[in-house]
């Protein structure tokens, strides 16, 4: 079961990846986690990634692909895997085809309004870092952390303008990928605006 999960920020892709990983007993592979692990373990690839990130540059396709390929060779990925955050570009998708066969690409769809509602309502404690949501997980007292009494604030990237910017960047970079996998014939859309339990039921039915 070789899967790719696509979806905009706020679509709940991480939650679904966690549930699918537990349910199907396959690893959830995120490029961000891979980069951090490679840097921490000081592998040859990790050292290259660190120098690029430290310089403020984007990790090039070839290096990202090499790190993913290295990860897919580990034994826990023999039965399948969930790729999250890779591929991000057509060249990465083309390179991935040479490494492994992708059975299904799940595209979690959600409206811009719903994403703004989900992300802009998030509040984080300045003291302990605990997360709340004005609508879904409200604190007992507005603006105050239930855990430590610290002040709750809205992160810069959760402000509406920033969210809209993230969505437009996502749309422009991912649209070609969605079309690529449509042509490949393995893209499945799932409505991610529903309750997470329903989204997961739809995911299981699709797989």
C-alpha positions, 0 to 999 in steps of 0.5 A, spaced: 500 500 500 504 505 497 500 512 498 501 519 497 497 524 501 496 531 498 492 537 501 492 544 503 494 547 510 488 545 515 485 540 511 487 535 516 492 531 512 496 530 518 491 527 522 489 522 517 496 520 516 497 518 523 490 514 523 492 511 517 499 509 519 496 506 526 490 502 522 494 499 516 501 499 520 505 502 515 510 508 516 508 515 515 514 519 511 514 526 511 520 530 508 520 535 514 521 529 519 526 526 514 530 532 514 531 533 521 532 526 522 538 526 517 541 532 520 540 529 527 544 523 525 549 527 521 549 522 515 552 525 509 546 527 506 544 530 512 550 534 512 548 537 505 541 538 507 544 542 514 548 547 510 543 548 505 538 550 510 543 554 514 544 558 508 536 559 507 536 555 501 531 550 499 533 543 498 534 541 491 529 536 488 535 531 487 537 531 494 530 531 497 529 525 492 535 521 495 533 522 502 526 519 500 529 513 497 534 512 502 528 512 507 524 507 503 529 502 503 528 501 510 524 494 512 518 498 515 516 500 508 516 493 505 508 493 506 507 500 504 508 507 506 504 514 506 508 520 503 506 526 506 510 533 503 513 529 497 513 530 491 512 537 491 514 538 484 513 534 477 521 533 477 520 530 484 514 526 481 518 523 475 524 521 480 519 518 484 516 513 479 523 511 478 524 509 485 517 505 487 510 504 484 505 509 487 498 505 488 494 511 490 494 518 491 489 521 496 487 528 495 484 531 501 479 537 498 477 543 503 474 550 501 478 556 502 473 558 507 473 552 511 481 552 512 481 559 514 476 558 519 480 552 522 487 555 522 485 562 524 481 560 530 487 557 533 490 560 539 497 558 542 499 559 549 505 564 550 507 560 556 507 553 555 505 552 548 499 549 549 494 549 543 487 551 543 481 553 538 476 558 539 471 554 536 473 547 537 477 547 543 476 553 547 479 555 553 475 555 559 476 563 560 477 567 553 485 569 552 487 565 558 491 558 558 487 552 561 494 549 563 498 554 566 494 561 566 499 564 560 496 569 555 493 566 548 495 569 542 495 568 534 501 566 531 503 570 525 502 564 520 495 563 523 493 570 521 488 571 515 492 574 510 498 569 511 493 563 511 490 566 504 498 567 502 499 559 504 493 557 500 495 560 494 502 558 494 499 551 495 495 551 489 500 554 484 505 549 486 500 543 487 495 544 481 500 541 476 501 535 481 494 533 481 493 533 474 500 529 473 496 524 478 490 524 474 493 523 468 497 517 471 490 514 473 491 513 481 488 520 484 482 519 488 479 526 491 476 525 499 472 531 502 476 533 508 471 538 510 467 533 514 468 530 521 475 527 521 471 520 523 467 521 516 473 523 512 477 516 515 471 512 513 471 515 506 479 514 506 478 506 508 473 505 503 477 508 498 483 504 499 
